[in-house]
Amino acid sequence: MCGIAGEVSFGNSVIKNKDSFKPLKSNIFMVLISGTFAIILHYACTYIALSMEGGSKTAILKQLGAVLYICFAPLFFKDDKFTFKKGLGLLLGIGGIFAINAGGGEFTFKVGDLLIIGASFCTVFANITAKKVFEKVEPIVSTGISQIFGGLVLAIIGTFFGGNPTMFLPNLTAL
């Protein structure tokens, strides 16, 4: 579905403004890096983890991405300052993650938990990369290309592991 969303986004942008994708040539590598982390690695970690862990714990752990962004954004963006309030929110967020994983008085991190944390790191890295790319390439173009790239790679990987990427096409035509 990411590939289809990317095609629609990118196609719409090209139709409306043909010059919108000209800066893409010199920035394609960063767009693909962003797509690798935002789509491929993020979804791979998330869905593998969902097959191992419950959805409610996964949903809570996914919020770690916001906490991590608060930590890392000031390192890359001068206008994003680390404040006392952000620090307090950071401590509360990390404390919540630890509290959730200390079920029954025992502190545990399972492989699925670590994959969700990895997905959160991928999201943060992709957001930071995308923010840098958006300074040069229109966001809709960058996002569209990232989604097309990520969707194609995931479809190829899924097919390699026995999936059937054409099985959703009859449902898609009904839309």
C-alpha positions as a Markdown table, in Angstrom:
| # | Residue | x | y | z |
|---|---|---|---|---|
| 1 | Met | 0.0 | 0.0 | 0.0 |
| 2 | Cys | 2.9 | 2.4 | 0.6 |
| 3 | Gly | 4.0 | 2.1 | -3.0 |
| 4 | Ile | 0.5 | 2.9 | -4.2 |
| 5 | Ala | 0.2 | 5.9 | -1.8 |
| 6 | Gly | 3.6 | 7.0 | -3.0 |
| 7 | Glu | 2.6 | 6.8 | -6.7 |
| 8 | Val | -0.5 | 8.8 | -6.1 |
| 9 | Ser | 1.4 | 11.5 | -4.1 |
| 10 | Phe | 4.2 | 11.7 | -6.5 |
| 11 | Gly | 1.9 | 11.6 | -9.6 |
| 12 | Asn | -0.3 | 14.4 | -8.2 |
| 13 | Ser | 2.7 | 16.6 | -7.4 |
| 14 | Val | 4.2 | 16.1 | -10.9 |
| 15 | Ile | 0.9 | 16.9 | -12.6 |
| 16 | Lys | 0.4 | 20.1 | -10.5 |
| 17 | Asn | 4.0 | 21.3 | -10.7 |
| 18 | Lys | 6.5 | 19.7 | -13.1 |
| 19 | Asp | 9.3 | 21.7 | -11.6 |
| 20 | Ser | 8.7 | 20.2 | -8.1 |
| 21 | Phe | 10.8 | 17.1 | -8.8 |
| 22 | Lys | 13.9 | 18.8 | -10.4 |
| 23 | Pro | 15.8 | 19.1 | -7.0 |
| 24 | Leu | 15.2 | 15.4 | -6.5 |
| 25 | Lys | 18.1 | 14.4 | -8.8 |
| 26 | Ser | 20.8 | 15.8 | -6.6 |
| 27 | Asn | 19.1 | 14.6 | -3.4 |
| 28 | Ile | 17.8 | 11.2 | -4.4 |
| 29 | Phe | 20.3 | 9.3 | -2.2 |
| 30 | Met | 19.0 | 11.1 | 1.0 |
| 31 | Val | 15.4 | 10.5 | -0.1 |
| 32 | Leu | 16.1 | 6.8 | -0.5 |
| 33 | Ile | 17.9 | 6.7 | 2.9 |
| 34 | Ser | 14.9 | 8.3 | 4.4 |
| 35 | Gly | 12.6 | 5.8 | 2.7 |
| 36 | Thr | 14.8 | 2.9 | 3.9 |
| 37 | Phe | 14.4 | 3.9 | 7.5 |
| 38 | Ala | 10.8 | 5.3 | 7.3 |
| 39 | Ile | 9.3 | 2.5 | 5.4 |
| 40 | Ile | 11.4 | -0.6 | 5.0 |
| 41 | Leu | 13.2 | -0.9 | 8.4 |
| 42 | His | 10.3 | 0.7 | 10.4 |
| 43 | Tyr | 7.6 | -1.6 | 9.0 |
| 44 | Ala | 9.9 | -4.7 | 9.1 |
| 45 | Cys | 10.7 | -4.2 | 12.8 |
| 46 | Thr | 7.1 | -3.3 | 13.7 |
| 47 | Tyr | 5.4 | -6.2 | 12.0 |
| 48 | Ile | 7.9 | -8.8 | 13.1 |
| 49 | Ala | 7.5 | -7.5 | 16.7 |
| 50 | Leu | 3.7 | -7.6 | 16.4 |
| 51 | Ser | 4.0 | -11.3 | 15.6 |
| 52 | Met | 5.9 | -11.7 | 18.9 |
| 53 | Glu | 4.2 | -9.3 | 21.3 |
| 54 | Gly | 0.8 | -8.0 | 22.1 |
| 55 | Gly | -0.6 | -5.0 | 20.3 |
| 56 | Ser | -1.2 | -2.9 | 23.5 |
| 57 | Lys | 2.4 | -3.1 | 24.7 |
| 58 | Thr | 3.6 | -2.5 | 21.2 |
| 59 | Ala | 1.4 | 0.7 | 20.9 |
| 60 | Ile | 2.9 | 2.0 | 24.1 |
| 61 | Leu | 6.5 | 1.2 | 23.1 |
| 62 | Lys | 6.0 | 2.9 | 19.8 |
| 63 | Gln | 5.5 | 6.2 | 21.6 |
| 64 | Leu | 9.2 | 6.0 | 22.4 |
| 65 | Gly | 9.8 | 7.6 | 19.0 |
| 66 | Ala | 8.6 | 11.0 | 20.3 |
| 67 | Val | 10.8 | 10.6 | 23.4 |
| 68 | Leu | 13.8 | 9.8 | 21.2 |
| 69 | Tyr | 13.1 | 12.7 | 18.8 |
| 70 | Ile | 13.2 | 15.1 | 21.8 |
| 71 | Cys | 16.7 | 13.7 | 22.6 |
| 72 | Phe | 18.2 | 13.8 | 19.1 |
| 73 | Ala | 16.5 | 16.8 | 17.3 |
| 74 | Pro | 18.6 | 19.4 | 19.2 |
| 75 | Leu | 21.8 | 17.7 | 17.9 |
| 76 | Phe | 20.7 | 18.3 | 14.3 |
| 77 | Phe | 18.6 | 21.4 | 14.3 |
| 78 | Lys | 19.7 | 24.7 | 15.8 |
| 79 | Asp | 16.2 | 26.0 | 16.2 |
| 80 | Asp | 15.1 | 23.0 | 18.3 |
| 81 | Lys | 16.4 | 23.6 | 21.8 |
| 82 | Phe | 16.4 | 21.2 | 24.7 |
| 83 | Thr | 14.4 | 22.8 | 27.5 |
| 84 | Phe | 13.6 | 21.9 | 31.1 |
| 85 | Lys | 10.0 | 20.9 | 30.1 |
| 86 | Lys | 11.4 | 18.6 | 27.3 |
| 87 | Gly | 13.8 | 17.1 | 29.8 |
| 88 | Leu | 11.0 | 16.4 | 32.3 |
| 89 | Gly | 8.8 | 14.9 | 29.5 |
| 90 | Leu | 11.8 | 12.8 | 28.5 |
| 91 | Leu | 12.2 | 11.4 | 32.0 |
| 92 | Leu | 8.5 | 10.7 | 32.4 |
| 93 | Gly | 8.4 | 9.0 | 29.0 |
| 94 | Ile | 11.4 | 6.8 | 29.7 |
| 95 | Gly | 10.1 | 6.1 | 33.2 |
| 96 | Gly | 6.8 | 4.9 | 31.6 |
| 97 | Ile | 8.7 | 2.6 | 29.3 |
| 98 | Phe | 10.5 | 1.0 | 32.2 |
| 99 | Ala | 7.3 | 0.8 | 34.3 |
| 100 | Ile | 5.6 | -1.1 | 31.5 |
| 101 | Asn | 8.4 | -3.5 | 31.1 |
| 102 | Ala | 8.7 | -4.2 | 34.9 |
| 103 | Gly | 5.5 | -6.3 | 34.9 |
| 104 | Gly | 5.2 | -8.5 | 38.0 |
| 105 | Gly | 8.2 | -6.8 | 39.6 |
| 106 | Glu | 10.6 | -8.3 | 37.0 |
| 107 | Phe | 12.2 | -6.0 | 34.4 |
| 108 | Thr | 12.2 | -7.7 | 31.0 |
| 109 | Phe | 12.8 | -6.8 | 27.4 |
| 110 | Lys | 11.9 | -9.4 | 24.9 |
| 111 | Val | 13.0 | -9.6 | 21.3 |
| 112 | Gly | 9.7 | -8.1 | 20.2 |
| 113 | Asp | 10.2 | -5.1 | 22.6 |
| 114 | Leu | 13.7 | -4.5 | 21.2 |
| 115 | Leu | 12.3 | -4.6 | 17.6 |
| 116 | Ile | 9.7 | -2.0 | 18.5 |
| 117 | Ile | 12.4 | 0.2 | 20.1 |
| 118 | Gly | 14.4 | -0.3 | 16.9 |
| 119 | Ala | 11.4 | 0.8 | 14.8 |
| 120 | Ser | 11.2 | 3.9 | 17.0 |
| 121 | Phe | 14.9 | 4.6 | 16.3 |
| 122 | Cys | 14.2 | 4.1 | 12.5 |
| 123 | Thr | 11.3 | 6.6 | 12.7 |
| 124 | Val | 13.4 | 9.2 | 14.5 |
| 125 | Phe | 16.3 | 8.8 | 12.0 |
| 126 | Ala | 13.8 | 9.0 | 9.1 |
| 127 | Asn | 12.2 | 12.1 | 10.5 |
| 128 | Ile | 15.5 | 13.9 | 11.0 |
| 129 | Thr | 16.7 | 12.9 | 7.5 |
| 130 | Ala | 13.3 | 13.9 | 6.0 |
| 131 | Lys | 13.4 | 17.3 | 7.7 |
| 132 | Lys | 16.9 | 17.9 | 6.1 |
| 133 | Val | 15.7 | 16.7 | 2.7 |
| 134 | Phe | 12.5 | 18.8 | 2.9 |
| 135 | Glu | 14.8 | 21.9 | 2.9 |
| 136 | Lys | 15.7 | 21.1 | -0.7 |
| 137 | Val | 13.0 | 18.8 | -2.1 |
| 138 | Glu | 9.2 | 19.3 | -1.8 |
| 139 | Pro | 7.8 | 17.1 | 1.0 |
| 140 | Ile | 5.2 | 15.5 | -1.2 |
| 141 | Val | 7.8 | 14.5 | -3.8 |
| 142 | Ser | 10.2 | 13.2 | -1.2 |
| 143 | Thr | 7.5 | 11.3 | 0.6 |
| 144 | Gly | 6.1 | 9.9 | -2.6 |
| 145 | Ile | 9.4 | 8.6 | -3.8 |
| 146 | Ser | 10.2 | 7.2 | -0.3 |
| 147 | Gln | 6.9 | 5.3 | -0.3 |
| 148 | Ile | 7.3 | 3.9 | -3.8 |
| 149 | Phe | 10.8 | 2.8 | -3.0 |
| 150 | Gly | 9.9 | 1.3 | 0.4 |
| 151 | Gly | 6.8 | -0.4 | -1.0 |
| 152 | Leu | 8.6 | -2.0 | -3.9 |
| 153 | Val | 11.4 | -3.3 | -1.6 |
| 154 | Leu | 8.9 | -4.7 | 0.9 |
| 155 | Ala | 6.8 | -6.3 | -1.9 |
| 156 | Ile | 10.0 | -8.0 | -3.3 |
| 157 | Ile | 11.0 | -9.2 | 0.2 |
| 158 | Gly | 7.5 | -10.4 | 0.9 |
| 159 | Thr | 7.4 | -12.3 | -2.4 |
| 160 | Phe | 10.7 | -13.9 | -1.7 |
| 161 | Phe | 9.4 | -15.2 | 1.6 |
| 162 | Gly | 6.2 | -16.7 | 0.0 |
| 163 | Gly | 3.9 | -13.7 | 0.0 |
| 164 | Asn | 1.5 | -12.9 | -2.9 |
| 165 | Pro | 1.6 | -9.1 | -3.5 |
| 166 | Thr | -1.2 | -9.4 | -6.1 |
| 167 | Met | -3.8 | -10.9 | -3.7 |
| 168 | Phe | -5.0 | -7.4 | -2.7 |
| 169 | Leu | -5.5 | -6.1 | -6.2 |
| 170 | Pro | -9.2 | -7.3 | -6.5 |
| 171 | Asn | -10.0 | -5.4 | -3.3 |
| 172 | Leu | -8.1 | -2.3 | -4.5 |
| 173 | Thr | -10.1 | -2.1 | -7.8 |
| 174 | Ala | -13.3 | -2.1 | -5.7 |
| 175 | Leu | -12.2 | 1.1 | -4.1 |
